[in-house]
Amino acid sequence: MAEATNNYPLPVFHYSVKWSKNEKDLCFSEVTGLNVETQVIEYRDGYNPDFTTFKMPGIKKYSNITLKRGTTAADNGFFDWWNDAKWNTVERREITICLLNEKHEPVITWKVKNAFPTKVDFGQLKANGNEVLIESLELAHEGLTVERNSKE
């Protein structure tokens, strides 16, 4: 029966995020931007009798990652990290994002290389609002690897 569970799509609601190997998991309500694309290089030699271009893979391009969480009075970590960035000097961090199974074990792990904050959004304040204030942190980075950790 263990093989049958490998055929089910994975739910997205159980995951963890870490800034470094020594730090505890951080709580986020949403993680977006786990995208990578390969830019296409088009080339045509002037001597080529075909009136078309050759296409070949070029540089990989990574989307910015956005982390969202409920705002708490005691934690100013997003703003502190963003505020520490000065001209050409920024603390870059390795980020690990793991999709977890029901036993809290990693099933898919995204490892983000040299991440740094590019934007902090403190959410919306509304006089008639009744929801949690959500803050977000947008991260630029220099690479993303994906590991599948299926043991079944």
C-alpha positions in Angstrom: 0.0 0.0 0.0 2.9 2.4 0.5 3.4 2.7 -3.3 -0.2 4.0 -3.7 0.6 7.1 -1.6 3.3 8.1 -4.0 0.7 8.6 -6.7 -1.3 11.2 -4.7 -0.5 14.9 -5.3 1.1 16.6 -2.3 -0.9 19.1 -0.2 0.6 22.6 0.1 -0.4 23.6 3.6 2.4 21.9 5.7 5.8 23.3 5.2 8.8 24.8 7.1 11.2 27.7 6.4 14.7 28.1 7.9 17.2 31.0 7.6 20.1 28.8 8.5 20.8 25.2 9.7 21.0 26.2 13.3 17.9 28.3 13.5 14.4 27.0 14.4 11.6 26.9 11.8 10.0 30.2 11.1 6.2 30.5 10.7 4.9 31.8 7.4 1.3 31.8 6.1 2.5 31.8 2.5 5.6 31.3 0.3 5.5 32.3 -3.3 8.0 32.7 -6.1 9.7 29.3 -6.2 10.2 29.7 -10.0 13.1 29.3 -12.4 13.2 29.8 -16.1 15.8 29.5 -18.8 16.2 32.5 -21.1 16.3 31.6 -24.7 19.2 32.7 -27.0 18.3 33.2 -30.6 21.1 33.2 -33.2 21.2 33.2 -37.0 24.4 33.0 -39.0 24.2 35.4 -42.0 25.4 32.6 -44.3 22.6 30.2 -43.2 20.2 29.6 -46.2 17.3 29.0 -43.8 15.5 32.2 -42.9 15.1 31.3 -39.2 17.0 31.4 -36.0 18.5 28.7 -33.9 17.4 28.6 -30.3 19.5 27.5 -27.5 19.3 27.6 -23.7 20.8 30.7 -22.1 21.1 32.1 -18.5 18.8 30.8 -15.8 16.6 33.5 -14.3 15.1 33.1 -10.8 12.0 34.9 -9.5 12.0 36.7 -6.3 10.6 34.8 -3.3 7.9 36.3 -1.1 7.4 35.2 2.5 4.2 36.3 4.2 3.3 36.0 7.9 1.0 37.5 10.6 2.6 40.5 12.2 3.5 40.2 15.9 4.4 43.0 18.3 7.7 41.3 19.4 9.3 40.4 16.1 10.8 43.1 13.8 13.1 40.6 11.9 11.9 41.5 8.4 12.5 45.2 8.8 15.8 44.8 10.6 17.2 42.5 7.9 16.0 44.9 5.1 17.2 48.0 7.0 20.7 46.6 7.5 21.2 46.5 3.7 23.5 49.4 2.7 25.1 50.3 -0.7 26.6 47.1 -2.0 26.7 45.5 1.5 23.9 43.2 2.6 23.7 40.1 4.8 23.0 37.2 2.4 21.3 34.1 3.9 20.8 30.6 2.8 17.1 29.7 3.0 15.6 26.2 3.2 12.0 25.6 2.4 10.6 22.1 3.0 7.2 20.7 2.1 6.4 18.2 4.9 4.4 15.0 5.0 2.1 14.0 7.8 5.0 12.7 9.9 6.6 16.2 9.6 9.4 14.8 7.4 10.6 16.8 4.3 9.2 15.5 1.0 10.5 18.3 -1.2 13.2 20.7 -0.2 14.0 24.0 -2.0 17.5 25.4 -1.1 17.8 29.1 -1.9 21.3 30.5 -2.3 22.5 34.0 -1.3 19.1 35.5 -0.5 18.7 39.1 0.5 15.7 41.3 1.1 14.5 43.7 -1.6 11.1 44.8 -0.2 9.2 44.8 3.0 5.4 45.3 3.0 3.6 45.8 6.3 0.1 45.1 5.0 -3.0 47.3 5.1 -4.5 49.1 8.0 -8.3 49.4 7.8 -10.6 51.0 10.4 -13.3 48.5 9.7 -11.0 45.4 9.2 -11.3 42.2 11.1 -8.4 40.2 9.8 -4.8 39.5 10.8 -2.2 42.1 9.7 0.0 40.3 7.2 3.5 41.5 6.6 5.6 40.2 3.7 9.3 40.1 2.8 10.5 39.8 -0.8 13.8 38.2 -1.4 16.2 38.2 -4.4 18.6 35.3 -4.6 21.2 33.7 -6.8 20.0 30.2 -7.2 17.5 27.5 -6.3 17.9 23.8 -6.0 15.1 21.2 -5.6 15.5 17.9 -3.8 12.9 15.2 -3.7 13.1 13.2 -0.5 10.7 10.4 -1.1 11.5 7.4 1.2 8.5 5.4 0.3 
